[in-house]
């Protein structure tokens, strides 16, 4: 992907600041105080799971916890509660690794599972609009806010978590971090080291919601009306 008119744009910004453009020697400042690093500092993964569970009540999200052997059972219970028949998922090796692919195969008489296929283009979005449930694996999970992070790629369209009637996030316990501070740092470091970081990252906090000027939370207004997080040890 090429960036159009970048140099001219940056030159204009510099001129408005009344100086020449700085193209080298710019370094991130070393702050004397970093309160963002102190939140939940030193907590274990299990302690972060407890923080996540408590916050799920605030964001009207169902919290469940299991291990890999129990994941299929918990997933089945959740799908039945959501009356989920048409399912859309991302194309992710973890579905096979965690036994979800085998579960879908066993339930093929009951479930219609569509795996995001980049070759289908916008047809994926149309399927997502009709889907009862969208399922994704969390890439980074923020305990403080109850937020799952989805790296959107050609195999993981953002429509999976946005358009279906309900939403399920499978959260490997290893993905838990205290808050946005660590997630942003992880993405920045990956980009700095030359890794292929997606240009679009979704931060998803429970079901769709909105609040008016009085801060009264209304859940289920423009996306999934219910959400479940399944933490997998």
C-alpha positions in Angstrom: 0.0 0.0 0.0 1.4 3.4 -1.0 0.9 6.6 1.0 -0.2 9.5 -1.2 1.1 13.1 -0.7 2.8 12.3 2.6 5.8 14.6 2.1 3.7 17.6 1.0 1.3 17.1 4.0 4.2 16.9 6.5 5.9 19.9 5.0 2.7 21.9 5.3 2.3 20.9 9.0 5.9 22.0 9.7 5.4 25.3 8.0 2.3 26.0 10.1 4.4 25.4 13.2 6.9 27.9 11.9 9.9 25.6 11.5 11.7 23.2 9.2 10.7 19.5 9.2 12.5 17.3 11.6 13.4 14.0 9.9 15.9 12.7 12.3 17.0 12.9 16.0 13.4 12.7 17.3 13.2 10.4 20.4 10.4 9.4 22.7 10.8 11.3 26.0 11.6 9.5 29.2 8.8 10.5 31.5 9.7 10.8 35.2 6.2 9.5 36.2 4.4 6.6 34.5 1.1 5.9 36.4 -0.2 3.9 33.5 2.3 1.2 34.2 1.2 0.8 37.9 -2.4 -0.3 37.3 -2.6 -4.0 38.4 1.2 -4.2 38.2 2.6 -7.6 39.3 -0.7 -9.4 39.1 -0.6 -13.0 38.1 -2.7 -14.3 35.1 -5.2 -15.8 37.5 -5.6 -12.5 39.4 -6.2 -10.7 36.1 -8.9 -13.3 35.3 -10.6 -12.3 38.5 -10.4 -8.6 37.5 -11.9 -9.5 34.1 -14.7 -11.5 35.6 -15.7 -8.7 38.0 -15.7 -6.1 35.1 -17.8 -8.4 32.9 -20.7 -7.6 35.3 -20.3 -3.9 34.6 -20.3 -4.3 30.8 -23.3 -6.8 30.8 -21.2 -9.7 29.5 -21.5 -13.3 30.5 -18.3 -14.7 31.9 -17.3 -18.4 31.7 -14.1 -20.2 32.5 -13.0 -23.6 31.5 -10.0 -25.6 30.2 -9.4 -26.9 26.7 -11.1 -30.3 27.5 -14.2 -28.5 28.7 -14.3 -25.8 26.0 -16.6 -27.7 23.6 -19.2 -28.3 26.4 -19.2 -24.6 27.5 -19.3 -23.5 23.9 -22.3 -25.8 23.2 -24.1 -24.5 26.3 -23.6 -20.9 25.2 -24.8 -21.6 21.6 -27.9 -23.3 22.9 -28.6 -20.4 25.2 -28.3 -18.0 22.2 -30.3 -20.3 20.0 -27.4 -20.2 17.6 -27.7 -22.1 14.3 -25.8 -20.0 11.8 -22.3 -19.3 13.1 -19.6 -17.2 11.5 -15.9 -17.5 12.7 -12.5 -16.2 11.7 -10.0 -18.4 9.9 -7.6 -19.1 12.7 -5.4 -22.1 13.5 -6.5 -21.9 17.2 -9.9 -23.3 16.3 -8.2 -26.6 15.4 -5.7 -26.3 18.3 -8.4 -25.8 20.9 -10.7 -28.5 19.5 -13.4 -26.1 18.3 -13.1 -27.4 14.7 -13.8 -30.9 15.9 -16.8 -29.7 17.9 -18.2 -28.0 14.8 -17.8 -31.2 12.8 -19.6 -33.2 15.5 -22.5 -30.7 15.5 -22.7 -30.2 11.7 -26.3 -31.5 11.7 -27.3 -28.7 14.1 -24.9 -25.9 13.2 -24.2 -24.1 10.0 -20.7 -22.8 10.4 -19.2 -20.3 8.0 -15.4 -19.6 8.2 -14.4 -16.2 6.9 -13.2 -16.6 3.4 -11.3 -13.7 1.8 -12.1 -15.1 -1.7 -15.8 -14.4 -1.1 -15.3 -10.7 -0.5 -18.4 -8.9 0.7 -20.4 -12.1 0.7 -18.8 -12.7 4.1 -20.5 -9.5 5.4 -23.8 -10.6 4.1 -23.4 -13.9 6.0 -22.4 -12.1 9.1 -25.6 -9.9 8.9 -27.7 -13.1 9.0 -25.6 -15.0 11.6 -26.9 -15.8 15.0 -23.5 -15.9 16.5 -20.0 -14.5 15.7 -17.1 -16.2 17.3 -13.5 -14.9 17.5 -10.4 -15.7 19.5 -9.0 -12.8 21.5 -5.4 -11.7 20.6 -4.9 -9.5 23.6 -7.4 -9.2 26.5 -7.6 -6.1 28.7 -8.6 -7.1 32.2 -9.3 -3.5 33.5 -12.0 -2.7 30.9 -13.2 -6.2 29.9 -12.0 -5.7 26.3 -11.0 -8.3 23.8 -8.6 -7.3 21.0 -9.0 -8.7 17.5 -6.3 -8.3 14.9 -8.4 -7.9 11.7 -6.8 -9.4 8.6 -8.1 -10.9 5.4 -8.9 -14.0 7.4 -10.6 -12.2 10.3 -13.1 -9.6 9.2 -14.3 -7.1 11.8 -17.9 -7.9 10.7 -17.6 -11.1 12.7 -17.8 -9.2 16.0 -20.1 -6.4 14.7 -23.0 -7.8 12.6 -24.2 -11.1 14.1 -27.0 -11.1 16.7 -24.8 -12.3 19.5 -21.0 -12.6 20.1 -18.6 -15.1 21.7 -15.0 -14.4 22.5 -12.7 -17.3 23.3 -10.0 -16.0 25.5 -6.8 -18.0 26.1 -5.7 -17.0 29.6 -2.2 -16.2 28.2 -3.6 -13.2 26.4 -4.6 -11.4 29.6 -2.8 -8.1 30.2 -3.8 -5.4 32.8 -5.0 -2.6 30.4 -4.7 -0.7 27.2 -1.2 0.4 28.1 0.3 -3.1 27.6 -1.8 -3.8 24.4 -0.6 -0.5 22.8 3.0 -1.3 23.8 2.8 -4.8 22.3 1.5 -3.5 19.0 4.1 -0.7 18.9 7.0 -3.1 19.6 5.7 -5.6 17.0 5.6 -2.9 14.4 9.0 -1.5 15.4 10.6 -5.0 15.1 9.3 -5.4 11.5 6.5 -7.8 12.2 3.4 -7.8 9.9 1.0 -5.9 12.2 -2.6 -5.5 10.8 -3.6 -2.0 9.9 -6.9 -2.5 11.6 -7.3 -3.6 15.2 -10.7 -3.9 16.9 -11.1 -3.3 20.7 -14.4 -5.0 21.7 -15.9 -4.4 25.1 -19.0 -6.6 25.6 -22.2 -6.3 23.6 -23.0 -3.2 21.6 -24.0 -0.3 23.8 -24.5 3.4 24.0 -25.0 6.0 26.7 -26.9 9.3 26.5 -25.7 12.6 28.1 -26.9 11.3 31.5 -24.6 8.3 31.1 -27.4 5.8 31.2 -26.1 2.6 29.5 -28.3 1.1 26.8 -27.2 -2.4 25.7 -27.8 -3.9 22.3 -28.4 -0.9 20.1 -26.3 -1.3 16.9 -24.6 -4.7 17.0 -24.6 -7.9 19.1 -27.2 -7.7 21.8 -25.5 -10.3 24.0 -21.9 -11.3 24.5 -20.1 -14.1 26.3 -16.4 -14.3 27.2 -15.0 -17.8 27.6 -11.6 -17.8 29.4 -9.6 -21.0 28.6 -6.9 -22.1 31.0 
